[in-house]
């Protein structure tokens, strides 16, 4: 993820499975600020996943076209 702070938030919350309060404390955020950053981090993550999916689809279509030609 382009934003290192968002990447760390997502890693701690979902990969390390820490609760929201602990992640906020580790990152030095108030709980309100944490929830705002969490929302932005999830949006950025979803955008990156959408880009990756589009690239995979394009790649698959290119391979299919090359096999047909």
Backbone as JSON Lines, residues from 0, in Angstrom:
{"i":0,"aa":"X","n":[0.85,-1.17,0.0],"ca":[0.0,0.0,0.0],"c":[0.89,1.24,0.0]}
{"i":1,"aa":"X","n":[0.51,2.24,-0.77],"ca":[1.34,3.45,-0.87],"c":[1.55,4.16,0.47]}
{"i":2,"aa":"X","n":[0.54,4.22,1.31],"ca":[0.67,4.92,2.58],"c":[1.15,3.94,3.65]}
{"i":3,"aa":"X","n":[2.37,4.16,4.16],"ca":[2.97,3.23,5.11],"c":[2.16,3.12,6.41]}
{"i":4,"aa":"X","n":[1.59,4.22,6.84],"ca":[0.8,4.19,8.08],"c":[-0.46,3.34,7.89]}
{"i":5,"aa":"X","n":[-1.11,3.48,6.74],"ca":[-2.29,2.67,6.45],"c":[-1.91,1.19,6.36]}
{"i":6,"aa":"X","n":[-0.77,0.93,5.72],"ca":[-0.3,-0.45,5.58],"c":[-0.07,-1.07,6.96]}
{"i":7,"aa":"X","n":[0.55,-0.31,7.86],"ca":[0.8,-0.8,9.21],"c":[-0.51,-1.03,9.97]}
{"i":8,"aa":"X","n":[-1.45,-0.13,9.81],"ca":[-2.75,-0.28,10.45],"c":[-3.43,-1.57,9.98]}
{"i":9,"aa":"X","n":[-3.46,-1.79,8.69],"ca":[-4.09,-3.01,8.13],"c":[-3.34,-4.25,8.6]}
{"i":10,"aa":"X","n":[-2.02,-4.19,8.61],"ca":[-1.22,-5.34,9.05],"c":[-1.52,-5.69,10.51]}
{"i":11,"aa":"X","n":[-1.49,-4.69,11.36],"ca":[-1.75,-4.95,12.78],"c":[-3.17,-5.45,13.03]}
{"i":12,"aa":"X","n":[-4.12,-4.83,12.37],"ca":[-5.53,-5.17,12.62],"c":[-5.9,-6.53,12.06]}
{"i":13,"aa":"X","n":[-5.49,-6.81,10.82],"ca":[-5.98,-8.02,10.15],"c":[-4.97,-9.16,10.08]}
{"i":14,"aa":"X","n":[-3.69,-8.86,9.96],"ca":[-2.69,-9.93,9.91],"c":[-2.32,-10.38,11.32]}
{"i":15,"aa":"X","n":[-2.12,-9.4,12.21],"ca":[-1.77,-9.73,13.59],"c":[-3.02,-9.96,14.45]}
{"i":16,"aa":"X","n":[-4.18,-9.61,13.91],"ca":[-5.48,-9.8,14.57],"c":[-5.57,-9.09,15.92]}
{"i":17,"aa":"X","n":[-4.99,-7.89,15.99],"ca":[-5.09,-7.09,17.22],"c":[-6.41,-6.33,17.22]}
{"i":18,"aa":"X","n":[-6.92,-6.02,18.4],"ca":[-8.18,-5.28,18.46],"c":[-7.95,-3.8,18.15]}
{"i":19,"aa":"X","n":[-9.04,-3.11,17.86],"ca":[-8.96,-1.71,17.45],"c":[-8.26,-0.83,18.47]}
{"i":20,"aa":"X","n":[-8.57,-1.01,19.73],"ca":[-7.99,-0.18,20.78],"c":[-6.48,-0.35,20.87]}
{"i":21,"aa":"X","n":[-6.01,-1.6,20.75],"ca":[-4.58,-1.86,20.82],"c":[-3.86,-1.28,19.61]}
{"i":22,"aa":"X","n":[-4.43,-1.44,18.44],"ca":[-3.82,-0.88,17.23],"c":[-3.72,0.64,17.35]}
{"i":23,"aa":"X","n":[-4.79,1.26,17.84],"ca":[-4.78,2.72,18.03],"c":[-3.66,3.12,18.98]}
{"i":24,"aa":"X","n":[-3.51,2.38,20.05],"ca":[-2.47,2.68,21.04],"c":[-1.08,2.53,20.42]}
{"i":25,"aa":"X","n":[-0.86,1.43,19.7],"ca":[0.45,1.18,19.07],"c":[0.8,2.3,18.09]}
{"i":26,"aa":"X","n":[-0.2,2.76,17.35],"ca":[0.04,3.79,16.34],"c":[-0.01,5.2,16.92]}
{"i":27,"aa":"X","n":[-0.33,5.31,18.2],"ca":[-0.37,6.62,18.84],"c":[-1.55,7.48,18.4]}
{"i":28,"aa":"X","n":[-2.69,6.83,18.15],"ca":[-3.88,7.53,17.67],"c":[-4.97,7.5,18.74]}
{"i":29,"aa":"X","n":[-5.78,8.55,18.77],"ca":[-6.99,8.48,19.58],"c":[-7.91,7.47,18.9]}
{"i":30,"aa":"X","n":[-8.86,6.93,19.62],"ca":[-9.75,5.93,19.03],"c":[-10.58,6.53,17.9]}
{"i":31,"aa":"X","n":[-11.0,7.8,18.04],"ca":[-11.75,8.46,16.96],"c":[-10.88,8.62,15.72]}
{"i":32,"aa":"X","n":[-9.65,9.05,15.92],"ca":[-8.73,9.21,14.79],"c":[-8.42,7.85,14.17]}
{"i":33,"aa":"X","n":[-8.29,6.84,15.02],"ca":[-8.04,5.49,14.52],"c":[-9.15,5.06,13.56]}
{"i":34,"aa":"X","n":[-10.41,5.25,13.96],"ca":[-11.51,4.81,13.11],"c":[-11.52,5.57,11.78]}
{"i":35,"aa":"X","n":[-11.15,6.83,11.79],"ca":[-11.05,7.59,10.53],"c":[-9.93,7.03,9.65]}
{"i":36,"aa":"X","n":[-8.77,6.78,10.25],"ca":[-7.63,6.22,9.48],"c":[-7.95,4.8,9.02]}
{"i":37,"aa":"X","n":[-8.66,4.05,9.84],"ca":[-9.04,2.68,9.48],"c":[-9.92,2.68,8.23]}
{"i":38,"aa":"X","n":[-10.88,3.58,8.2],"ca":[-11.75,3.69,7.03],"c":[-10.94,4.05,5.78]}
{"i":39,"aa":"X","n":[-10.05,5.02,5.9],"ca":[-9.23,5.42,4.76],"c":[-8.3,4.29,4.33]}
{"i":40,"aa":"X","n":[-7.75,3.57,5.29],"ca":[-6.86,2.45,4.97],"c":[-7.61,1.35,4.23]}
{"i":41,"aa":"X","n":[-8.83,1.05,4.68],"ca":[-9.63,0.02,3.98],"c":[-9.97,0.46,2.57]}
{"i":42,"aa":"X","n":[-10.3,1.73,2.41],"ca":[-10.6,2.23,1.05],"c":[-9.38,2.09,0.14]}
{"i":43,"aa":"X","n":[-8.2,2.45,0.66],"ca":[-6.98,2.34,-0.14],"c":[-6.7,0.88,-0.48]}
{"i":44,"aa":"X","n":[-6.9,-0.01,0.48],"ca":[-6.68,-1.43,0.25],"c":[-7.63,-1.98,-0.81]}
{"i":45,"aa":"X","n":[-8.89,-1.59,-0.74],"ca":[-9.88,-2.03,-1.72],"c":[-9.52,-1.52,-3.11]}
{"i":46,"aa":"X","n":[-9.09,-0.28,-3.2],"ca":[-8.68,0.29,-4.5],"c":[-7.53,-0.51,-5.08]}
{"i":47,"aa":"X","n":[-6.54,-0.85,-4.25],"ca":[-5.42,-1.64,-4.74],"c":[-5.86,-3.03,-5.2]}
{"i":48,"aa":"X","n":[-6.77,-3.65,-4.45],"ca":[-7.28,-4.95,-4.88],"c":[-8.01,-4.86,-6.21]}
{"i":49,"aa":"X","n":[-8.79,-3.79,-6.4],"ca":[-9.5,-3.6,-7.67],"c":[-8.51,-3.46,-8.82]}
{"i":50,"aa":"X","n":[-7.43,-2.73,-8.61],"ca":[-6.41,-2.56,-9.64],"c":[-5.76,-3.9,-9.97]}
{"i":51,"aa":"X","n":[-5.42,-4.66,-8.95],"ca":[-4.8,-5.97,-9.17],"c":[-5.74,-6.89,-9.94]}
{"i":52,"aa":"X","n":[-7.0,-6.9,-9.58],"ca":[-7.98,-7.74,-10.28],"c":[-8.09,-7.32,-11.74]}
{"i":53,"aa":"X","n":[-8.14,-6.03,-12.0],"ca":[-8.21,-5.55,-13.39],"c":[-6.98,-5.97,-14.18]}
{"i":54,"aa":"X","n":[-5.81,-5.86,-13.57],"ca":[-4.58,-6.27,-14.26],"c":[-4.58,-7.77,-14.54]}
{"i":55,"aa":"X","n":[-5.07,-8.56,-13.62],"ca":[-5.15,-10.0,-13.84],"c":[-6.12,-10.34,-14.97]}
{"i":56,"aa":"X","n":[-7.23,-9.64,-15.02],"ca":[-8.21,-9.86,-16.09],"c":[-7.61,-9.47,-17.44]}
{"i":57,"aa":"X","n":[-6.95,-8.33,-17.49],"ca":[-6.31,-7.88,-18.75],"c":[-5.28,-8.9,-19.19]}
{"i":58,"aa":"X","n":[-4.47,-9.38,-18.26],"ca":[-3.45,-10.37,-18.58],"c":[-4.09,-11.64,-19.13]}
{"i":59,"aa":"X","n":[-5.15,-12.11,-18.5],"ca":[-5.83,-13.32,-18.97],"c":[-6.42,-13.12,-20.36]}
{"i":60,"aa":"X","n":[-7.01,-11.95,-20.61],"ca":[-7.57,-11.68,-21.93],"c":[-6.49,-11.6,-23.0]}
{"i":61,"aa":"X","n":[-5.35,-11.01,-22.66],"ca":[-4.24,-10.94,-23.61],"c":[-3.75,-12.32,-23.97]}
{"i":62,"aa":"X","n":[-3.62,-13.19,-22.97],"ca":[-3.18,-14.57,-23.24],"c":[-4.19,-15.29,-24.13]}
{"i":63,"aa":"X","n":[-5.48,-15.07,-23.86],"ca":[-6.51,-15.71,-24.66],"c":[-6.45,-15.23,-26.11]}
{"i":64,"aa":"X","n":[-6.24,-13.94,-26.29],"ca":[-6.14,-13.38,-27.65],"c":[-4.91,-13.91,-28.38]}
{"i":65,"aa":"X","n":[-3.8,-14.05,-27.65],"ca":[-2.57,-14.57,-28.26],"c":[-2.74,-16.02,-28.7]}
{"i":66,"aa":"X","n":[-3.47,-16.8,-27.92],"ca":[-3.7,-18.21,-28.28],"c":[-4.63,-18.31,-29.48]}
{"i":67,"aa":"X","n":[-5.56,-17.37,-29.63],"ca":[-6.52,-17.39,-30.74],"c":[-5.88,-16.95,-32.05]}
{"i":68,"aa":"X","n":[-4.85,-16.14,-31.95],"ca":[-4.24,-15.56,-33.15],"c":[-3.34,-16.51,-33.88]}
